Amino acid sequence: MHHEIRFGGSAEAPLLADLYCPEGPGPHPLVIAVCGGGWVRGHRRSLAQWGRHLADRGLALASIDYRKSDRGVAFPGNAEDVAGALRHFSQQGGALGLDPARIALLGVSAGAHLAALVTLSKAFDVPRPRALACIYGVYDLVAHWQSDLIGHARPGTDRTERMLGATPYDDPQLYHDASPLRQITYETALPSLFVWGHQDRVIQPAQSAAMALAMRQAGAMVRVLELPDADHFWFSEEDLSDPTSHSARVAGPLTRFLRQQLEVALP
């Protein structure tokens, strides 16, 4: 079952979510999903197959819009959009057949950065989700800025710099505040799943490894899934019905993690 929900924005520029719900009256546990796209592009519908997949397994999924940096500096507005979605579904979810007490966040690439930051940073006044699942995300923005300049970008074209509106030399505090890795404390750490590929040439695999280690050191239950032959982009683009795809290989462990953390009976 698929619905389009407005959760924020304005009449001229509404923020929408595609909500996929299991059959039955609920209340259903909810996964709020944040798509990737380098903070510049990306669309909530890129996660449609995951919405259908999880809904068939007892989990609702809301794939959300957020502000992009294609028209200028996006931070902190993009993170506030994700925080707004978490607040909206926590407050209004009951009317949609959802259980506001059972919410997890799922982020992909740049979306994993935003999902993790909103969950961990005290700058965003949000209800605490039950769990966090991150697919090949960015967690240390200084390291990613440097990696992009070395491997991909010309000076002045770096996507991290474009999203934040400054370099780490201009505003080191901004980069600290925008980095999920720097927000982890004993208080904020939570059950997490991190997935990444060893062949990723867009976001360094070390980003995910460091984030998983820091969460563990803060006392959280952490699961990791490393794919030795995987690069980037596959989570939103590969066909889940293809049993040889990386997405299909991840689907089982990801679904089990979310069902366990959101207290859905396992088959």
N, C-alpha and C positions, 0 to 999 in steps of 0.2 A: 504494500500500500504506500503510495507516494503523494506527499502534499508539499506545496510551496508555502513557506512561512516567512513573514516579514518580522525580523527581530530588532531592527534598528535603522539608522540612517534618517533620511528626510524623504519628503514626498517626491522631490526631484531626483534624489539618489538613494533609493531604499537599499538596505542590506537584507538579503534574502537567504534563506536556508532551504535546501531540499531535504525533506524529512521522510525517511523510509521506516515504516513500522511493521512489526510482525502482525500476523492475523490474530484476532482475539481482542478482548476488551482492555487488557493491561491491568495495572500500570506496568509499562515496559521500562527496563533500564535503557539508558541513552548513551551513545557514543557521539560526541561532538567532533567532527572531522574538519581539519584545516588543510586545504590543498597546497601544493607547491607552485613554483613558477618564478623562483628567483626574486621574490617580492615585487616583480614588475608585471607579471601576467599570471595566468592560471584561473581556472573557473571551477566553481563548486561541482558542476556536473561531471568533472573528470573522475570523481569518486563514485559515480552511480553504480557501477558493478559491485563495489564494496558495500554500498547501502543495501542492495538486493541480497547479497551474500549474507550479511549479518542479520538482516530482517528474517531471513529463512531459518536462522539459528537462534531466534529469541531475543535479538538485540535491535533496538531502534538506532538509526544513525541520522544525524543532522549534518549535512555538508554545507558549510557556510561561506558566504562572501566576506571579503575584508578589503580595505583600501590598498591599492597598489601604488608603486612609485613610478609608474609610467608618466605621470603628470607632475611629478615633483616629490619632495620629501614626504615619506609616508609614516615615519616613526615619530611619536608613539601612537599615532592614530590607528595604524594597522593592528597593533597589539590591543589597543582599547576596543577595537571592533570584536576581537576574539573574546576579550573579557566581557563585553556586552552580551555576546551570545551565551556565555556561561551564566551570566546573571539572569538573562531572559528565560532560559529553559529551567533554571533552578526555581524561578518565581512563578512561571506560567506553565511549566511542564504538566502539572496535574490536569489542566483543562484539555491537554492534547493526548491524554492517555499515557503519559510518561511518569516515571518515578523520580522526582527531584533528588531523592536521597541516594540514587544509584546512577551517577554520571561519571564517565571517563572521557579523556581527551585523546584524540588520535591526530598526529600531525605528520605531514610528508614534506621533506626537504625544507624550504623556507617556512612552510606551515608548521613543521616540527619545531623550528626556532620559536615561532610565535606561541604555539601551544605550551611549550616548556617554560617560556618566559612568564607568561600569564599565570601559570600554575605555581611557579616558584618565587616570583618577585613580590615583595611586600608593597610595591608601588601600585598594584592593581587590587582593588578591594573586591575580591570574588569569593564565592563559596568554594570550599576545598573539594576538588573531585576525588573520586575513589582511586583513580589510577591514571597513568600516562603511558601512551604507546607512541614511539617516535621512529619514523622511517628515514634513514640517512639524512639526519638534520644538521643544522649549524648551531653550535652552542657556545663557541668562543669567537666573537666577531673580529677581534684583532687578528687572530690566526687566520681566519677566513679571508679577511681583507688582504693580508700579505700573500696568501696562497693564490688568490685571484689575480693579483698584480703580476706574480711570477709566472703563472701558468696560462692565464686567459685574457687579461684585460690590458688596455693601454691606460696610462695615467689619466684620470678624469672620467673614465668609463666604468670604474668598478661598481658593481651592483650594491655592495654593502655601503659604500660611500654615498651612492645615489639614494639609497633608502634612508640613511641616517642624516644626510646633509652635511657631513664633515668627515675628515680623516681621523684616525686615532691620535695623530699628532696635534690636530686642531682641538680635539675635545676627548681626552682619554677617559674622563668620567662618563661621558655618554656611552662609549663603547663598553665600559664596565657595567653600567646599568642595563644595557641592552643584551648582555651576554648571559644566557641561562646558567652556564657553568659557574658564574660568579655569584649566583643567587642561592646556591644550595647551602642549607644549614641543617642541623639536626631537626629543627622544627618544620622546615618546608619539604624535606625529602619525602617521597611517597613511592608506592609500588610502581615499578616502571618496566617497560619492555623497550629495548633498543635493537633495531634491525639495520644492518648495513652490508655493503658489498666491498670486498677487498680490492676490486678493480675500479672503484669509483674515481673518476677523473674530474668530477665537478666539485664535490665536497670531500675533503680528506677523510679517509676512514678513521684517522686518529681523533677526529672530533667526537665520534660516537663512542670510541673506546674510552676516552677521557671522561666523558659524561657518565657512562655506566659505572666507571670506577669511583668517581666522586659521589654518586648516589649511594653506592655500596658503603663507602667510607662514612657516610652520614647516617648509616643504619637502615636504609631502605631495602626492601626486597626487590631485587633486580634480575630480570631475565634478559639474555642477549641471544640474538640469532645472527650469526655471521655467514655470509654467502661468499665462498672463495672465488667464484667465477662471475659475480654480479658487478655491473657498473652502476650507472645512475638512471633515473627516469622510469624504470620498469614498473613501479608500484601502480601508477596511474594509467600506464599505457599497455601493459601486457594483458592478454586475455586470461581471466581466471579459469576458464573452462579448458585451457590447454594444460594438461598435467605436467608438461615439461617446462612450463614458465616459472620464473622466480616467484611471481605472484601466487601461483598455485602452491608452491613449496612453503610459502610464508603463511598462507591462509589458515592452515590447521593450528600452528602454534599461536598465531595472533588471536584467532577466535577463542581458543582455550584460555589464553591469558585474560581476555576481556570477560569471558563468561565466569571465570573463577573470581575475578575482582569485583564483578557486579552481581555476584551471587545468583547466577543462572544455573540451574541443575545441569550437570554434564550428562551426556547420554551414556 
